[in-house]
Amino acid sequence: MFQPEVERMRITFLGAAGEVTGSQHLIETSHRRILLDCGFFQGRRAESRKKNETFHCDPENLDAVILSHAHIDHCGNLPQLYRKGFRGPVFCTDATADIAEIMLMDSAKIQREDAKYLSRKLEGDHPPIEPLYTSKDVQGLIENFEPCPFSEWQSLSENNEVRLRFQPAGHVLGSAIVELEVKDGTEQKRIVFSGDLGRRGMPLLKDPVPIEGADVLICESTYGSRVHPPSQDIKTQLKKIIGDAYVNGGRVIIPAFSFGRTQQIVYFLNELINNRELFCLPMFLDSPLASRLTHVFRKYDHTLDSDVQETLKFDDDPFGFSCLTEVENQQKSIELNKRRGAFVVIAASGMCENGRVVHHLKQALPHEENSVVLMGYQAPHTTGRQIAEKREFVRIHGRDVACKANIIQLEGLSAHADVVDFKWWFEESTKRGHFGQVFLVHGEPDSAKALSQTIRDYCDEEPIIPQFGDSFEF
């Protein structure tokens, strides 16, 4: 384990270092051990399980976890941390606490199903594969959540040895920039963790907040070399796609991630219908997880951006409208495949790998009057990537399915800051303070290197791109 004796403050990078997923960073002083995030590494099944089942810090000796937001690559391994002995508090925002409970319960279900699948695949006399954690572990963990409001300092110890403040990150509902003031003997440092930094001008969310500099900044770099297209183009494109479907009598299948992306799409559709720009043909939200998460968006609608607040003056539900139906169960989902005429289905998963959307794709792809709308990046080796490449046949459920439908790939709803947003955030933050040492994490090597060149003039020291296990005193 990477746990030497600590004489000075130290940070050790245990995930999302030199790669994108598995966010986990350990801060140690002579008296405290605090973990920033505890996320799942996401990738090929065997590789992912091997990385996720081992911790490189001692869960029993951690004092606390600070969670930036509820995406699985940031929170997904928390229940296993609890299972292996962690009993400290998990500090996060109110919305993140609510969302994490839903996401982690769903993850526990996936763990159970994956364990059964892997056990069936084993040959010979092998013990059954166990899930990394269960719903009981999730429930135990959730009882230790300590929700905190935005923009208020919280003391994490009686003597103010560690103070915490969350600021809006603008990435997803509840996402936060983590500000820490840490004392260790005569030393005091200001440490900031960006979490996943969001974009300006995105639907639903307030913009990320500039901060007052930091002695040490841990900053994500996912799209440090890219400029995103504007999000408002999506609404115009959705209007045309659905209008064409109405004329052609075809169905529109929209694979979408349950958290964040689905709510953005529904909000755009609601705006189009409110403005009488779109005929209200039947639309279906076919994802139980997305439906549960949408209820959390409704609970926290008062925290959303000024556009949502204007909408709420005349529309008490920006995430629902008369022709949108939340599909109750699997039987109702199956019945949609027998439906005739034009309609829209929004279903998980966003990369078409699993979930109810796979069945809808199997029915829709062979027919020219239908459309499949892919929202953003499709990872290599996924069904979504095969569809995006417009192959003649797509492999679904072990069979080749003809791909004759109209395939449309829309960009613009990425929740991550691009290079323009990063430059703005660093400029505005350095007007309020200075950045000493910056560590760039949560990015592929090319993106992190490009961002280091962009921000080097805003830092006292040359930015560092740490690798897994790297440890630094400060």
Number of C-alpha atoms within 10 A of each C-alpha: 9 15 13 8 9 14 12 15 21 17 22 24 25 24 29 26 27 19 20 19 22 26 31 27 27 23 20 25 19 14 13 18 22 20 24 24 29 28 23 25 25 17 11 9 10 9 11 14 16 10 14 18 14 11 16 14 18 15 20 14 14 21 18 20 25 23 30 29 27 28 21 21 22 26 26 26 27 26 26 23 24 21 20 15 13 21 20 19 19 23 24 29 26 18 22 26 21 19 22 26 18 18 22 27 20 14 21 21 15 16 18 17 13 17 17 15 12 15 15 11 9 12 7 6 6 8 8 12 15 14 19 21 25 20 17 13 20 25 15 14 23 20 11 16 23 16 16 19 15 17 13 11 15 16 15 17 10 7 9 13 16 20 17 21 21 26 22 25 28 28 26 24 26 29 30 30 27 23 23 22 19 22 19 17 11 5 10 14 16 19 21 25 25 23 24 27 29 27 26 21 15 20 22 24 28 22 19 23 18 19 20 16 23 24 19 20 22 22 21 27 32 26 24 29 18 14 13 18 14 13 16 14 13 18 17 13 13 18 17 13 17 23 18 18 20 19 11 14 15 22 29 27 24 26 28 26 20 23 22 22 20 25 23 19 21 20 21 21 25 24 19 18 17 16 9 10 13 17 13 20 16 15 21 18 22 26 27 18 16 25 20 15 22 21 13 17 23 16 12 14 20 12 17 19 17 14 12 19 17 10 15 14 8 10 16 12 14 23 23 19 18 11 13 19 14 17 18 13 11 12 9 12 22 13 9 16 15 8 10 10 13 21 21 22 24 27 28 26 19 23 25 26 17 15 15 20 24 22 16 24 25 19 15 25 23 18 15 14 19 25 25 24 20 23 24 16 15 19 12 10 10 15 19 23 19 20 26 18 12 16 13 13 16 23 16 16 11 7 10 12 18 16 22 18 21 18 19 17 13 17 16 16 22 21 20 23 27 23 23 17 20 23 17 12 19 20 15 16 19 17 12 11 13 18 21 18 18 25 20 26 32 27 23 18 20 15 20 28 18 16 25 22 13 17 18 13 13 19 20 13 12 16 22 15 20 20 18 15 16 13 17 13 13 11
